[in-house]
Amino acid sequence: MNLHVKVAGSGPDLVLVHGWGMSAGVWDDTAAQLAQQFRVHSVELPGHESPACAPYTLDAVAAALADICAPRATVCGWSLGGQIALRWSFMHPEQVERLVLIASTPRFVRGSDWSSGMDAAVFDAFAQDLAHDAQGALQRFAMLQAHGDADARNVSRRLRACLSVRGAGDVASLAAGLQILRDTDLRADLPRIAQPALIVHGEGGFDEYMSDPAKPVPYHPRPIRPQAAAGSNWDAWLVDDQRFAADRPDVLVYTSEVLNEPLRLAGQPVAHLFASTSGSDCDWVVKLIDVYPDEVPGDEKMGGYQLPIAMDVIRARYRDDPAKPSAIPSGAVLPYRIPMPHISHMLLPGHRLMVQIQSSWFPLYDRNPQSFVENIMFAQASDFVRATQRVFRGGAAASFIDLPVVPQ
């Protein structure tokens, strides 16, 4: 295996190994500063400047680094690069003087004996996206890395600049790297680490709420009248002001900054949730909302109005196959893809974009007992349980919405 390594600066040797989906260019600014004190080796993993190779395995990359890098070095790895650094330190401890592990772990996949990971389905979803649209999958991955950063727009733009898919070799290498992340488990080797190690983890985080089937979130402000009854609002509920839901403790609310220019949306928004429940079944309702300014001259009733522009729901038991319901592993972080209705809508300057997430939409959608039963129609009173719902917002498990933005 031949790996391209860019060397700069002078001083003690420092090896930088980038993460999955990126290139060594992600280190450029950091490497330039470190080169004032270190001899920096920026490694390009297979599929970028380094040629695609087979087999692309953890051992093969670690062995290649041992052949080409300095005999004694501090090794800094990010994500996949962290696992490579760990493996290198196990195979050739005499070469690795110190370890710096950034957003890395000995095992990325959650298991019955390992809760500090993501569900394998997350990696499977990334693999499917990669096979279908490699460049798009990487662009979304870059946005996830910047999610929650105070300067997310600039960080995302800089990360996207480090992405490129230049052919089948790139895609094959990316798929192989993703497989390494999915399958690797280095926990048994951790006691062998003899080097000083610095672990750097950013803020992952999640938001949570308690969902209670006895107190479902209604689809319309109460009282809810039958469709044909006098005073029914059935013909207009799709444009109901959503403030009645935003104030509830069992509804998560995310709001953008005030828009400085028009934002036109035309197409299908798709919500991508990474979420968990303490139950074994649940619903996820996602609402995309246009929030009006607090005061609208000439139209007082629209002041602060929360106008829904797209809403939809997924019953988690059907997350994999609508014909084959299955229970949810309690506490497992799973990906949910929720296609929303097509829209054509213009958000004006002064407005804000809001997302609401909840786990009931009653009686539009029947109550989920939140414990898995074969047929909800025959659920018993004892099957209806409260559940803690978590929506994740950091790192590779950051929830997001693909918006069909029309460039101005």
N, C-alpha and C positions, 0 to 999 in steps of 0.2 A: 504494500500500500504506500502510495506517494502522497504526502501532505504538503501543501504550500504553507510556508511560514514566513511572515514579514518580521524583520528584526530592526529595532531602532533603539538608540540611546546607548548608554554605557553604565556599568555598575553591576550589582548583583543580578543574577538572571531571574526573570519573572515571565512565566508562561501564561498566556490568556487563552482560554478555550471557550468559544461562544456556545450558545444554546441552540435548541432545535428551531428550524425555520429561519434562522438568521445567518449572517455571514460575519467574517472577522471585522468587517467595517463597523459593526456595532460598537467596537471598542475604540474607534479612531480618536475621539476627543480625549477619552480617558488615557489611552496609550500615549498620546502626545504629552500629557502632563507627567505620566509616570516615567517617561523616557528621560526626564531630567535627573532622575535618581536611580533608574534601573535599566538594565539591558532587556528590553521588552520583546518577547516572542509572541506575535499574534498568529494563532493557528487557524487555518481555514479547513473546516471539516469537509468530508467528501460531498461532491455535488455542487460546490461553488467554484472558487479558484482552483481548489484541488479537484482532480478528475474523479468522476464516479467510479466506484470500485465494488467488487464482490469477492468474498462476502464482506459486508459492512457490519461488523460486530464490535462490541465493547472491547473485547480482547485485541482485536486487530488494530483498532485505533490506538489503544494504549501501547501496544508493541511498537507501532510506527512512531509514536511520540518518543518512546524510549530510545529509538535509533537515531533520531534527528535533533533532539533538543539537548541543552546543556546537561552535563553530568550531575549538577546539583542546582536545583531551582526551586523557587516558590511557585506553586501551581494554583492558578485561580480559574475556577470553572463555574459557568452559569448554567443552571438547569441540566440539560443533557451533558454539557461540558463539566458539570460538577460530578456526575457519575463517571465520566471518563477519567477525571482527576483522581477520584477515589480508586478506581480500578488500577490506574497507573501506580498509585502509591502502594497497593497491595502486591502488584507484580514486581515492582522495582523500588522498594522502599529506600534504597541507597541513593536514588536519583531525586526523590521528592523531599525537599528540606522542610517545607511548610505547605499547608493547604488553606485555601480560601474558597469557600463554597457559597455561591450566591443563588438563592431561590432554588436550591437543590435538596435532594433527599435520597436515601439509599433505596427507597421504593416509592414510586409515584402512584401505584394502584392500590386502592383500598382493599382490605381483606378482613376476614373474621378476626385475625390477630393483629390487624394494623389499621387503625382508624384515621391515621394522618395521611390520607391519600384521596385520590379521585376514583370514581367508579370506572371500571374498564370500559363501560359504554361511552364515556367521554372520549377516550382514545379511539374507539371504533367510529364514533361520529366524525372526528377529525380525519380519520383515514378515508371515510366515504367522501367527505368534502374535498379532500386532496385529490382523490381519483377523479372526481367530477369536474372540479375547477381549481386547479392547483394555485394559480395566481390569486384568485378570489379568496381561497382558504387562508393563504398567507397574509393577505391584506387584513382579513378579519382577525387573524391571530395577532397582528401588530397592534390593532386597535384595542384588543383585550389587554395587552401588556401595558398600555398607557392608561387604561381605565382607572379612574379615581385619582390620577395625578393632578396636582394643581395646575400644571401646564400640559394637560393631556393632548391638546391639539398639536402643539409643537413636538412633543415627545412622539406621538403617533406618526407625524410626518417624517421625523428623522428615522424612526424604525422602518417605515415603509421604504425609505431610500436604501436600506440594507437588504431588501428583498429582491430576488429576481429568480425566475424559472426559465432557464435557457435551453430546455429540451427534456427528453425522456430521462436522460441520466440524472438530471436534477431531481425530477419527481421520484424516481426509483430510490435515490439516496435519502430523500426526505421521508419516504415511506419506511425505509429501513431504519432511519433514526427514530421515527415514531414507534416502531416495533420494539426498539431497544428500551424506550421509556416505558412501554406497556409491560414488557416481560422481565425487566431487570429487578433483582432483589439482592442487595448487597448487605443486608442487615447482619448476616452471620459473620461477615468479615470485619465488621466495625471494631471489635475488640483488638484487631491487629494493627489499628492505626497507632503509630508511635510518634508521628509528627505533631507539632502544634497545629491546631486547626481553628480557623475563624469561620463561624457560620453567620451569614447575612441573609435575613428574610425580611421582605417588605410586608406591608399591611395587606392581608388578604381580606378577611372580613365578610360578614353577611348581615342581613337585616332579617328580623324574625317577628312573628306575630302568632297569637293563639287563635286557631280556627275552631269554632264551637258550632256543631250542627244545630244545636238548640237556639242559636242566635245568628242565623244566616244573614249575609249581606243581601239586601233586596236589590232587584234590578231597577227599581223605581221608588221614589220617596213614598213612604206610607201616608195615607192608606192606599192599598193596592186594590183596585176595584176590578171585577170581571170585565172582559173585553167589551161585552155588549151593554154593560151597566151605564147609567147616567153618570157623567163626570169621569168616565174612563179615559185614561191618557194613552191607551194602547197605540193609537195612530202616531204618537209623537215621542215614544219613550227612547228611540234611538238618538234623539238630540236633547235628552233631559240634562239639565245642569247636574254635574257629578259632585258638587260640593257636599251633598248629603252623604256620600260615601267617603270622601277624602278625610272627613273628621273622625272616622271610626278607627279604633285601635287595631282592628283586624284587617286593615287595608294599608299596604305600603304605597307611598307617594314619592315620586321622583320628578323634579321640576327643573327645567333648563333656566339659564339666565334669560333676561329680557332680550328679545330679538332686535337687532339693529337694522336688519334688512329683511325683505320678504323671503319666506321659505316655502317653496312650492313642492308638494308631494304628489306624485302621480304614479300609481302602480300598486304593488302588494307589499305592505310591511310584513316582516316576519320576526316574531319574538323568539329569542333563543335564551331560555332560562337554564341556569344551573341551580338546582334546588333540592331540598331534602324535606322529609316529613318524619315526625315521630310515630305516625300511624303506618298503615300498610296499604292505604289507598287515599287519594285526594283529588281535588280539582284545582286547576290553575287558570284564573281569569286574568287576561291582560287587556287594558284599555289605554288607547292613545288619545290624548285630549288636547284641544286648543284652548289655552287659558287667556281670556280677554283681560285687558288692563282693568285696574280697579275702578276707573271711571271712564265711561264711554259717552262723550258729549252727544246729546240728542237721543240717547237710548239708555236710560237709567237702568232698566232691568238687565242689561247685558254687562254691567259693571262687575268684573270678577267672574263672569260666567265661565264654567268649565264645560266646553262643548266637545262631546265625544266625536271623533272622526273615524275610529276603527276599534272594534271590540271583538274578542273571541275567547273561547274556552277550550281546554283539553282535559279530558278525564284521564288521570295518570295510568289507570289500569290498561288503557289502550295505547300507551306510549310507543310500544314496539309494533303492535299489529292490532288494528281495529277489530279483527275477527277472533283474536286470542287474548283475552284479558289475563293479566298476571299481577300478583301482589308486588308491592314495592318493598325492598329491604329497608327496614326502619333505620333512619339516619343516613342512608346512602345518598351521596351527591350525584344526581342524575341529570343528563341533558334533556331538555324538552324543546322541541321545535313547534312553534304555534303560528301557522300561516294565518294572517288576518284578512278581512275583506279588502278588495281593491278600493283605492281611494283616488280622488283628484281634489286636492284642497290646498289653498294658499293661506299660510299663517302670515299675518301682517306685522310690520315693525311695531314694537310695544307689546306684542303678545308673547306668550311662553308656551313651550311644549311640555306636556306632563304625561307621565306613565303611572297608572294605578295597577297594582297587583293584589288579588284577593283569592279566596278559596271557596267562595259560594256566590251564587247569582240567582237567588230564589224569588219567586217560583218559576222564573224563566227556565232554569235548569234545576232538576230535582236535587235534593240534598244528598251529598255523599256521606255515608256513615263514617268514612275515614278509617275503617277497618275493612279489610278485604273480605267480601262475601261473593259467592258464585253469581248471585243475581240480586242486585240492589232492590228490586221490587219486593223481594221476600226478606229484606233485612229486618231483624228484630230490634227492639228498643235497646237491648244491651250491646248491639253492634255499633251504635252511634256514640263516638268518643271524641273528646277534644284532642287536638293535635297541635304540636309546635311546628310551624312552617318556616323554613329558612330559604332565603333567596341570596345567592352568593354574588359577590361583586368585585372580586380581586383575582389577579393572575390569570392562569389558563382557565379557571372556572368562573370567570366574570360574565354575568348575564348581560345581554345587549339586545338591541332591536336593529335589524337591517331596515333602513328607511329608503323608500324610492325617491330620492331627492333629484329634482330637475335643476340642472345648472342654470343660473341666471344669464 
